[in-house]
Amino acid sequence: MLGSLGGLGRPGRTWIAAHCVVAFFMGCGDPQPGSGPEQGESQALPGVGGDGQTVEQFWTDVDASLSAMALAGRESSEPSSAAGGPVAHRIDLRGPSLSQIDALGAMLLPQHADVWEVRRFVARVLEASAHVRVISARDLAVDKLASVGAHYVRVLLEALRHVGNPLAEARLVKAIELVADDSQKALILKELSPGSRLIAVVLKMGWARDAEAVVRATLDQKSTTLDPAWAIAAVELPGDLHLDGLKFQMARGPSPLRVWEATRTLPGMDSLDDYVARVWRELPRQEFSDRWRELAVIAAHYGHVDALREFAGFLPRKPWWLTQFKELTGYGRDGNESLTPAEWFEENAESLHFDEVRGRYVRR
């Protein structure tokens, strides 16, 4: 290259040569997928965009845009200038419309995109999907986010670190679940903090023991809004130091039944009769509370006939629990389901007895 610069004076050639040497040792531009360091290797991403905007400023602007869209309710505001391009959608609880699906489908990550192009792409997807408050099993926005690939998991983690919108967080975590592999283990565990949604990725990848300190610290906080995935992750931990935290999540957490089903056979969690009795006795009746209903199901499994009555009563609204009710009581075993569970209970209440050995109700 230098040989073709003969038209320049010596000072000019010297200046260019010096800068090429510096560029050679420092590296130029952003890493490309499939080039440069291996995916698992730690390398700092460029911290400043072409317009002088830092990574933190970029994601702060995106977060502000998502917050504005959430506050707007029916009509979203335009996204931040960081993401580029207007996006105006109505909030839709049913899922995306065909036009919205087309708009998301048209968003493509440029071939050989640099890291700032990846950031802007992620921001555009988050903003374009912010109006859709239903995340489906095969969510198009999640697929778009996952299209950045394992090489740019760190960009998804950046977004997760800065963006506070719950829907955006959920989609980012699902995208990370789709593309993460063992090469990002250290990176993801480093980002895991108490209460983080990233616990879903840790569970899927089987890294719960590697995250033991964070899992224990999270359970020790005894939060009443904790994702049950944290309690489920604790199932993998040795010892019994976390049992109090698990019991708390079963009694006070948002998803008692999931926690109980995952932990009921653990040493120390297999004799909960007195604990469940106390929790159920102290719990005020809240007919339309899912947490109260789940605790009724749990208490029914420990011989509390009044809880079984409640269980039978709300089954029409929770038909997916019917199998549990049948296994627990023998309802419909003779093939006769002409009575509803509630009617069946009232007809048999006087003769029902809880067999502790068999763990089910029998008729005397």
Secondary structure, 3 states (H helix, E strand, C coil): CHHHCCCCCHHHHHHHHHHHHHHHHHCCCCCCCCCCCCCCCCCCCCCECCCCCEHHHHHHHHHHHHHHHHHHCCECCCCCCCCCCCCCCECECCCCCHHHHHHHHCCCCCCCCCHHHHHHHHHHHHHHCCCECCCCCCCHHHHHHHCCCHHHHHHHHHHHHHCCCHHHHHHHHHHHHHHCCHHHHHHHHHHCCCCCCCHHHHHHHCCCHHHHHHHHHHHHCCCCCCCHHHHHHHCCCCCCCCHHHHHHHHHHCCCHHHHHHHHCCCCCCCCCHHHHHHHHHHCCCCCCCHHHHHHHHHHHCCCCHHHHHHHHHHHHHCHHHHHHHHHHHCCCCCCCCCCCHHHHHHHHHHHEEEECCCCEEEEC
